[in-house]
Each structure stands twice: as C-alpha cells, then as structure tokens.
Amino acid sequence: MEFLLADWLGTPVWFWLSFAVLVIGLTAFDLGILHKDDREMGIAESLKLSAFYIGIALLFGLWV
C-alpha cells in the first residue's frame, strides 16, 4: 500500500489511479448505457450531455 502514497509526476499514485478509473467509468457509461442505439442525437440531448460532462469536469477541477 506504500506504492499508492508514492509521488509520480508530483502527484500521489492513488490520485492518478482515481482519475483513470473516473475517465474509464464515464466512457463506459456514455458508450455502454447512454448510446446503445445507433441513432442521430438531437440538439436538446446533446446540450444536456454537454452540460453533464462540463459539470463533471468542474467538480473535478474543484476537487483538484
């Protein structure tokens, strides 16, 4: 467990792993759950998804 506390590029390894899990999880959610059907996305749905991902990015920025 000492490995998780070690610094890599000036940041603890646990932080990098958390970031990677978050990115992989959101990608899987987006591609696996939200976009199962091959169809054209409307403007309203596109704006809602954009707002969702911008909100996630802002929350992550506040956390950092």
N, CA, C and O atoms as a Tinker XYZ file with bonds, in Angstrom:
   256  protein
     1  N      0.819000   -1.201000    0.000000    73     2
     2  CA     0.000000    0.000000    0.000000    64     1     3
     3  C      0.858000    1.259000    0.000000    63     2     4     5
     4  O      0.364000    2.350000   -0.285000    81     3
     5  N      2.122000    1.115000    0.314000    73     3     6
     6  CA     3.023000    2.261000    0.285000    64     5     7
     7  C      3.153000    2.831000   -1.125000    63     6     8     9
     8  O      3.400000    4.023000   -1.310000    81     7
     9  N      2.984000    1.959000   -2.111000    73     7    10
    10  CA     3.083000    2.360000   -3.509000    64     9    11
    11  C      2.049000    3.432000   -3.851000    63    10    12    13
    12  O      2.337000    4.338000   -4.634000    81    11
    13  N      0.859000    3.340000   -3.278000    73    11    14
    14  CA    -0.204000    4.294000   -3.575000    64    13    15
    15  C      0.101000    5.695000   -3.062000    63    14    16    17
    16  O     -0.437000    6.679000   -3.570000    81    15
    17  N      0.963000    5.783000   -2.057000    73    15    18
    18  CA     1.309000    7.076000   -1.489000    64    17    19
    19  C      2.531000    7.697000   -2.153000    63    18    20    21
    20  O      2.848000    8.858000   -1.898000    81    19
    21  N      3.221000    6.937000   -3.004000    73    19    22
    22  CA     4.409000    7.446000   -3.682000    64    21    23
    23  C      4.015000    8.521000   -4.694000    63    22    24    25
    24  O      2.920000    8.494000   -5.255000    81    23
    25  N      4.929000    9.465000   -4.915000    73    23    26
    26  CA     4.675000   10.526000   -5.890000    64    25    27
    27  C      5.097000   10.097000   -7.279000    63    26    28    29
    28  O      6.145000    9.479000   -7.464000    81    27
    29  N      4.267000   10.433000   -8.254000    73    27    30
    30  CA     4.575000   10.232000   -9.661000    64    29    31
    31  C      4.173000   11.499000  -10.381000    63    30    32    33
    32  O      2.998000   11.866000  -10.382000    81    31
    33  N      5.124000   12.167000  -10.989000    73    31    34
    34  CA     4.925000   13.469000  -11.626000    64    33    35
    35  C      4.393000   14.495000  -10.626000    63    34    36    37
    36  O      3.584000   15.354000  -10.976000    81    35
    37  N      4.855000   14.396000   -9.385000    73    35    38
    38  CA     4.479000   15.359000   -8.356000    64    37    39
    39  C      3.118000   15.146000   -7.740000    63    38    40    41
    40  O      2.649000   15.980000   -6.967000    81    39
    41  N      2.471000   14.029000   -8.073000    73    39    42
    42  CA     1.127000   13.739000   -7.566000    64    41    43
    43  C      1.097000   12.297000   -7.064000    63    42    44    45
    44  O      1.709000   11.421000   -7.674000    81    43
    45  N      0.394000   12.041000   -5.961000    73    43    46
    46  CA     0.326000   10.661000   -5.456000    64    45    47
    47  C     -0.280000    9.713000   -6.483000    63    46    48    49
    48  O     -1.146000   10.098000   -7.268000    81    47
    49  N      0.184000    8.480000   -6.464000    73    47    50
    50  CA    -0.285000    7.467000   -7.421000    64    49    51
    51  C     -1.774000    7.207000   -7.251000    63    50    52    53
    52  O     -2.466000    6.973000   -8.241000    81    51
    53  N     -2.288000    7.242000   -6.023000    73    51    54
    54  CA    -3.720000    6.981000   -5.814000    64    53    55
    55  C     -4.576000    8.004000   -6.563000    63    54    56    57
    56  O     -5.667000    7.680000   -7.033000    81    55
    57  N     -4.078000    9.236000   -6.673000    73    55    58
    58  CA    -4.815000   10.278000   -7.387000    64    57    59
    59  C     -4.888000    9.959000   -8.877000    63    58    60    61
    60  O     -5.948000   10.095000   -9.488000    81    59
    61  N     -3.769000    9.536000   -9.466000    73    59    62
    62  CA    -3.746000    9.167000  -10.883000    64    61    63
    63  C     -4.651000    7.971000  -11.149000    63    62    64    65
    64  O     -5.359000    7.935000  -12.155000    81    63
    65  N     -4.629000    7.000000  -10.253000    73    63    66
    66  CA    -5.490000    5.825000  -10.427000    64    65    67
    67  C     -6.966000    6.205000  -10.316000    63    66    68    69
    68  O     -7.799000    5.694000  -11.065000    81    67
    69  N     -7.287000    7.092000   -9.393000    73    67    70
    70  CA    -8.666000    7.557000   -9.256000    64    69    71
    71  C     -9.121000    8.282000  -10.516000    63    70    72    73
    72  O    -10.248000    8.095000  -10.976000    81    71
    73  N     -8.250000    9.102000  -11.065000    73    71    74
    74  CA    -8.575000    9.826000  -12.288000    64    73    75
    75  C     -8.810000    8.854000  -13.450000    63    74    76    77
    76  O     -9.767000    9.010000  -14.208000    81    75
    77  N     -7.941000    7.859000  -13.585000    73    75    78
    78  CA    -8.083000    6.876000  -14.663000    64    77    79
    79  C     -9.381000    6.092000  -14.521000    63    78    80    81
    80  O    -10.066000    5.851000  -15.514000    81    79
    81  N     -9.728000    5.691000  -13.302000    73    79    82
    82  CA   -10.975000    4.958000  -13.064000    64    81    83
    83  C    -12.178000    5.832000  -13.401000    63    82    84    85
    84  O    -13.153000    5.346000  -13.974000    81    83
    85  N    -12.119000    7.113000  -13.053000    73    83    86
    86  CA   -13.208000    8.028000  -13.364000    64    85    87
    87  C    -13.386000    8.184000  -14.873000    63    86    88    89
    88  O    -14.511000    8.138000  -15.370000    81    87
    89  N    -12.298000    8.365000  -15.600000    73    87    90
    90  CA   -12.382000    8.538000  -17.052000    64    89    91
    91  C    -12.898000    7.262000  -17.718000    63    90    92    93
    92  O    -13.769000    7.330000  -18.586000    81    91
    93  N    -12.381000    6.116000  -17.329000    73    91    94
    94  CA   -12.828000    4.845000  -17.905000    64    93    95
    95  C    -14.295000    4.585000  -17.552000    63    94    96    97
    96  O    -15.065000    4.119000  -18.392000    81    95
    97  N    -14.676000    4.886000  -16.316000    73    95    98
    98  CA   -16.063000    4.687000  -15.900000    64    97    99
    99  C    -17.034000    5.581000  -16.656000    63    98   100   101
   100  O    -18.095000    5.120000  -17.078000    81    99
   101  N    -16.688000    6.854000  -16.834000    73    99   102
   102  CA   -17.571000    7.754000  -17.578000    64   101   103
   103  C    -17.645000    7.382000  -19.058000    63   102   104   105
   104  O    -18.697000    7.514000  -19.683000    81   103
   105  N    -16.537000    6.922000  -19.609000    73   103   106
   106  CA   -16.554000    6.484000  -21.008000    64   105   107
   107  C    -17.433000    5.254000  -21.173000    63   106   108   109
   108  O    -18.217000    5.174000  -22.119000    81   107
   109  N    -17.310000    4.295000  -20.263000    73   107   110
   110  CA   -18.145000    3.100000  -20.322000    64   109   111
   111  C    -19.620000    3.456000  -20.140000    63   110   112   113
   112  O    -20.482000    2.900000  -20.821000    81   111
   113  N    -19.910000    4.370000  -19.233000    73   111   114
   114  CA   -21.284000    4.822000  -19.018000    64   113   115
   115  C    -21.853000    5.472000  -20.279000    63   114   116   117
   116  O    -22.983000    5.196000  -20.683000    81   115
   117  N    -21.051000    6.334000  -20.886000    73   115   118
   118  CA   -21.505000    7.050000  -22.083000    64   117   119
   119  C    -21.728000    6.093000  -23.248000    63   118   120   121
   120  O    -22.780000    6.127000  -23.887000    81   119
   121  N    -20.760000    5.253000  -23.524000    73   119   122
   122  CA   -20.857000    4.373000  -24.691000    64   121   123
   123  C    -21.723000    3.142000  -24.447000    63   122   124   125
   124  O    -22.392000    2.662000  -25.362000    81   123
   125  N    -21.715000    2.632000  -23.222000    73   123   126
   126  CA   -22.430000    1.390000  -22.938000    64   125   127
   127  C    -23.873000    1.560000  -22.536000    63   126   128   129
   128  O    -24.699000    0.693000  -22.820000    81   127
   129  N    -24.198000    2.658000  -21.880000    73   127   130
   130  CA   -25.553000    2.828000  -21.356000    64   129   131
   131  C    -26.326000    3.899000  -22.124000    63   130   132   133
   132  O    -27.463000    3.675000  -22.540000    81   131
   133  N    -25.706000    5.053000  -22.308000    73   131   134
   134  CA   -26.429000    6.153000  -22.939000    64   133   135
   135  C    -26.592000    5.991000  -24.440000    63   134   136   137
   136  O    -27.577000    6.466000  -25.004000    81   135
   137  N    -25.658000    5.337000  -25.092000    73   135   138
   138  CA   -25.690000    5.266000  -26.551000    64   137   139
   139  C    -25.683000    3.821000  -27.052000    63   138   140   141
   140  O    -24.849000    3.435000  -27.871000    81   139
   141  N    -26.610000    3.049000  -26.550000    73   139   142
   142  CA   -26.746000    1.659000  -27.027000    64   141   143
   143  C    -27.278000    1.623000  -28.452000    63   142   144   145
   144  O    -26.846000    0.803000  -29.262000    81   143
   145  N    -28.208000    2.505000  -28.752000    73   143   146
   146  CA   -28.826000    2.527000  -30.078000    64   145   147
   147  C    -28.035000    3.433000  -31.013000    63   146   148   149
   148  O    -27.529000    4.482000  -30.615000    81   147
   149  N    -27.944000    3.000000  -32.261000    73   147   150
   150  CA   -27.273000    3.810000  -33.280000    64   149   151
   151  C    -28.310000    4.734000  -33.900000    63   150   152   153
   152  O    -29.056000    4.339000  -34.796000    81   151
   153  N    -28.347000    5.980000  -33.408000    73   151   154
   154  CA   -29.335000    6.938000  -33.894000    64   153   155
   155  C    -28.738000    8.338000  -33.840000    63   154   156   157
   156  O    -27.720000    8.574000  -33.190000    81   155
   157  N    -29.389000    9.250000  -34.529000    73   155   158
   158  CA   -28.944000   10.633000  -34.518000    64   157   159
   159  C    -29.378000   11.309000  -33.220000    63   158   160   161
   160  O    -30.511000   11.138000  -32.769000    81   159
   161  N    -28.478000   12.068000  -32.631000    73   159   162
   162  CA   -28.764000   12.743000  -31.378000    64   161   163
   163  C    -29.326000   14.134000  -31.678000    63   162   164   165
   164  O    -28.814000   14.844000  -32.543000    81   163
   165  N    -30.371000   14.511000  -30.963000    73   163   166
   166  CA   -30.973000   15.829000  -31.139000    64   165   167
   167  C    -30.197000   16.912000  -30.400000    63   166   168   169
   168  O    -29.296000   16.627000  -29.611000    81   167
   169  N    -30.560000   18.135000  -30.668000    73   167   170
   170  CA   -29.864000   19.261000  -30.058000    64   169   171
   171  C    -30.078000   19.289000  -28.542000    63   170   172   173
   172  O    -29.137000   19.539000  -27.788000    81   171
   173  N    -31.298000   19.038000  -28.099000    73   171   174
   174  CA   -31.592000   19.078000  -26.663000    64   173   175
   175  C    -30.784000   18.022000  -25.912000    63   174   176   177
   176  O    -30.200000   18.310000  -24.868000    81   175
   177  N    -30.752000   16.806000  -26.441000    73   175   178
   178  CA   -29.988000   15.738000  -25.789000    64   177   179
   179  C    -28.495000   16.060000  -25.793000    63   178   180   181
   180  O    -27.797000   15.804000  -24.812000    81   179
   181  N    -28.014000   16.618000  -26.889000    73   179   182
   182  CA   -26.612000   16.996000  -26.982000    64   181   183
   183  C    -26.255000   18.057000  -25.946000    63   182   184   185
   184  O    -25.203000   17.976000  -25.313000    81   183
   185  N    -27.120000   19.047000  -25.769000    73   183   186
   186  CA   -26.874000   20.096000  -24.783000    64   185   187
   187  C    -26.896000   19.548000  -23.359000    63   186   188   189
   188  O    -26.089000   19.953000  -22.522000    81   187
   189  N    -27.823000   18.623000  -23.085000    73   187   190
   190  CA   -27.895000   18.015000  -21.752000    64   189   191
   191  C    -26.638000   17.214000  -21.446000    63   190   192   193
   192  O    -26.091000   17.320000  -20.348000    81   191
   193  N    -26.169000   16.411000  -22.405000    73   191   194
   194  CA   -24.953000   15.634000  -22.188000    64   193   195
   195  C    -23.735000   16.539000  -22.045000    63   194   196   197
   196  O    -22.853000   16.276000  -21.228000    81   195
   197  N    -23.689000   17.598000  -22.837000    73   195   198
   198  CA   -22.576000   18.542000  -22.718000    64   197   199
   199  C    -22.570000   19.190000  -21.340000    63   198   200   201
   200  O    -21.514000   19.318000  -20.719000    81   199
   201  N    -23.737000   19.599000  -20.860000    73   199   202
   202  CA   -23.835000   20.199000  -19.529000    64   201   203
   203  C    -23.415000   19.200000  -18.453000    63   202   204   205
   204  O    -22.743000   19.576000  -17.493000    81   203
   205  N    -23.799000   17.944000  -18.600000    73   203   206
   206  CA   -23.419000   16.907000  -17.645000    64   205   207
   207  C    -21.902000   16.757000  -17.587000    63   206   208   209
   208  O    -21.323000   16.754000  -16.500000    81   207
   209  N    -21.251000   16.633000  -18.744000    73   207   210
   210  CA   -19.816000   16.425000  -18.759000    64   209   211
   211  C    -19.052000   17.682000  -18.345000    63   210   212   213
   212  O    -17.989000   17.574000  -17.735000    81   211
   213  N    -19.558000   18.844000  -18.655000    73   211   214
   214  CA   -18.932000   20.075000  -18.186000    64   213   215
   215  C    -19.052000   20.177000  -16.667000    63   214   216   217
   216  O    -18.114000   20.606000  -15.995000    81   215
   217  N    -20.204000   19.783000  -16.129000    73   215   218
   218  CA   -20.393000   19.760000  -14.673000    64   217   219
   219  C    -19.439000   18.797000  -13.990000    63   218   220   221
   220  O    -18.872000   19.125000  -12.948000    81   219
   221  N    -19.252000   17.608000  -14.562000    73   219   222
   222  CA   -18.302000   16.645000  -14.011000    64   221   223
   223  C    -16.896000   17.229000  -14.030000    63   222   224   225
   224  O    -16.154000   17.086000  -13.058000    81   223
   225  N    -16.520000   17.889000  -15.129000    73   223   226
   226  CA   -15.189000   18.495000  -15.234000    64   225   227
   227  C    -15.006000   19.596000  -14.202000    63   226   228   229
   228  O    -13.936000   19.710000  -13.605000    81   227
   229  N    -16.036000   20.409000  -13.984000    73   227   230
   230  CA   -15.941000   21.480000  -12.988000    64   229   231
   231  C    -15.825000   20.919000  -11.583000    63   230   232   233
   232  O    -15.052000   21.435000  -10.777000    81   231
   233  N    -16.577000   19.878000  -11.276000    73   231   234
   234  CA   -16.458000   19.241000   -9.960000    64   233   235
   235  C    -15.070000   18.659000   -9.749000    63   234   236   237
   236  O    -14.499000   18.774000   -8.665000    81   235
   237  N    -14.532000   18.038000  -10.780000    73   235   238
   238  CA   -13.180000   17.502000  -10.680000    64   237   239
   239  C    -12.179000   18.635000  -10.475000    63   238   240   241
   240  O    -11.251000   18.509000   -9.676000    81   239
   241  N    -12.367000   19.747000  -11.198000    73   239   242
   242  CA   -11.480000   20.891000  -11.030000    64   241   243
   243  C    -11.534000   21.467000   -9.622000    63   242   244   245
   244  O    -10.507000   21.872000   -9.078000    81   243
   245  N    -12.723000   21.508000   -9.030000    73   243   246
   246  CA   -12.842000   21.974000   -7.653000    64   245   247
   247  C    -12.151000   21.025000   -6.688000    63   246   248   249
   248  O    -11.537000   21.457000   -5.713000    81   247
   249  N    -12.253000   19.728000   -6.963000    73   247   250
   250  CA   -11.627000   18.733000   -6.116000    64   249   251
   251  C    -10.108000   18.858000   -6.171000    63   250   252   253
   252  O     -9.423000   18.722000   -5.157000    81   251
   253  N     -9.595000   19.118000   -7.373000    73   251   254
   254  CA    -8.144000   19.258000   -7.532000    64   253   255
   255  C     -7.700000   20.517000   -6.830000    63   254   256
   256  O     -6.511000   20.838000   -6.832000    81   255
